[in-house]
Amino acid sequence: MPIVDIIAAIATPTGRGGIGVVRVSGEDLKPLSLAILGNVPKDRYATLCSFRDGDGLIIDNGIALFFPGPHSYTGEDVLELQGHGGPEIMKLLLSRCLAAGARLAQPGEFTLRAFLNNKMDLAQAEAVSDLIDASSSEAVRYAVRSLQGDFSAAILKLVSSVINLRMTIEAILDFPDEETGLLHQSGLFTALNDIGAQLECVLTSAKQGNLLREGRRVVLVGRPNVGKSSLINRLAGEEVSIVTEIPGTTRDAIRQGISLEGVSLQFIDTAGLRETHDPVEKIGIAHTRAAIENADLALLLIDARSGVTPEDRTILDAFPPGLPVIQVFNKIDILNEYPRISFSSDVQEVYLSAKTGAGIELLRQVMLEVFGWRPSISGEGLFMARQRHLQALLEARTNLQAAAAMVGYELQLELLAEELRLAQHSLSSITGEFAADALLGEIFSRFCIGK
């Protein structure tokens, strides 16, 4: 169904600035342009204009840019009005566009129209939002790669391989007496293994990109006065937590964002876990337990002088199943020990001094390893990916594995072909070839208005 209405929105952040932009998109913007500017600017040229209200009075003087469809961001006519960046000026200019026949755009609607008009696929459209929300220079670079279509190209190559194999299987089923080139079991195994290896490469890169995009939550846990606040201050490079010799100083969770090799980590310095009658400290401890439930990694801080105490063991045993834990032995400077990494009962241990900084780099290294960050592939092969992309790739891998298990059973060729069809469907959902309206609504509702 063709889109016929005109949308408009302020495309620059709220607040004061040197320049503010109102963006308009629709099938025919010439009448609106004539109403506001008195003319239609030359295609793709910056034109100095006066923006006028319904009575012909000047709202502002600025630059107008007109991009006729389909050669525009949305594939429709796009008009950008660049005025002075005062919030009231922008409101007046947007109101004038609405009075001239536009309606207020929904979040992400400009990019949604670009997708619907085949200016980009769904993975590229999502990369627009990822680029805006990028929290590190590395995330910016990899979001740009996805926006340029590198991720989509890798997915389309996988889909093409699956389709080619499906065609061969269908030929075997439809013409059993004809030579297909893959009649032998070894040929099918080889083809499925090749596709599987190709998918694993894409999945590995996607996991790295997802780590960059999503970041991870790290909670610092331990008995009072073991150095949690000192450690987060050392990791942050500034004093974000109060450090004293008095146990129970930290009463509530303190959050601090830190970037390690471009990976955004949200550190949560929590109240010390112990039995207490202080009602305020009890609330802080309750918040600590909630933070642990939502964490991706726990750092259990232990005083190196005493080693693992029964209280530490109680804390360790209370962690949710499956939560990765690193035991951090702090205050090695008092014992004149050297920083190191070791293992005990399959738990990684890092010995350091939050006071002097000795061993901090070792801790950073271990944390990245726990999260699966692999700097060796953080170059040209990496692109931004979302959780739904990972899920689709994992579903496709399951289907390919099921198909491989059926090779050699002639009566199961129909089921093998069906597994390949399901794999193709999962992969194609990444680029939006198969995308339900509900999925599109969920994705684009998270965009900012004006994009």
C-alpha positions, 0 to 999 in steps of 0.5 A: 500500500503506497504511503501518501501522507507527508511527515515532519519532525525536528531532526536535531537534539532538543535545546539551544544550538547554532543550527536546528533542522526540520525534516519533511518527507512525502510524495510531493512536497512542492506545494508545501515548499511554495507555502513556506518558502515561496519557491521550490529550491533547486534539487540538492543545492543549499538555498538561502531562504526566508521561512514564512508563516501563514500570514507571510511573516518571516519566522526565520532565515536559513538554508533549504535543501530539496531532495526529490524522490526517489534519490533521497534518504526516504525514497520520497521528496525530502525537504530540510529546513535549516534555521537557527537552533533555538527551541522556540524557532524550531517549534514555530517552524515545525508548526508551520510545516504541520499547518501546511499539510504535514503530520508529526512523524513517529519515532523512526518513521523516516528510516522506516520509509527508507526501508519500505521504499527499498533504500536499505534493508532491515539490518542497515536500518537498525544500524542507523539507530546503532550509529546514533547510540554508539558509545565508543569510537569502535562501535561507531566504526562497526555500525558504519560497516553495517550501515554500508551493507557489510553485514547484509552482504554476509547474510545474503551470501549465506542465503544464496548458499542455502538456496543453491543447496535447496534447489539441488535437494528439490531436484533430487526429489522431483527428478530422482533419475537425473544427475544432480551433481550431489547424489552422493552422501559425501557431496551433501555433507561437504555442502552442508559443512561449507555452509555451516563453516560460513555461518560460524564465521558470521556468527562469531563476528556478530557476537563480537558486534553485539558485545560492542552494541549491548555492552555488559553489566559488571557488579562488584560484590564482597564483604564491607571494607574489602576495597570495592569502592577503591577498585571502581575508582581505579577502573574509572580513573576518577573518584566516583565512590567514597573510600573510608576505613569505616565498613558500610560506607557504600549504602546504595549501588553506584554505577559507572560506565567504563570502556575497555577496548571499545566494549562498554561496561556498566560497573555497579559498586554495591553495598557490602554484604553482611548481617546488619541492623541498620535499616538504611544499610539493609536497603542498600544490601537489598539493592545489591542482591537485585543488581547481582540478579541482573548482572552479566559478571560478578567481581567478588572482592576478597581481602588477600590478607585473610583469603576466602573466608566463610562469609566470602564462601556464603556470598559465592554460593548465593550467586545465581547459577550460570553467572560468571564470577571472578575472584579478585584478591585485593590489597596485595601491596600490604603483603608485598605480593606480585599481581597474577592470574590463577585458577581455583576450582574452575574460578578465575582469580586475579591478585591486585592492589586497587590502591597502587593499580598493580594488576588492574590491567590483568583484571581488564584482560580477564573480564574481556576474555570472560565476555568473549571479546577477541581483539584479533578479529576486531578489524575488517571482519566485524559489524554491529549486530543485535540480539535478534540477529544472533537468535536468527543465526543460532536458529539457522545453525540448528536447522543446518545441524538437523539437516546434516543429521538426515544425510544418508536417509533417502526417505528423509530428503523432504525433511532435509529440504524443510530444514534448509527452508527454515534456515533460509527463513531465519537468515532472511529475517535479518535483512527484512525479506521476511519481517512481520509488521509487529517486528517492524513496529518494535524496531522502529519505535526505538528510534528517535523522532526525526530519524 
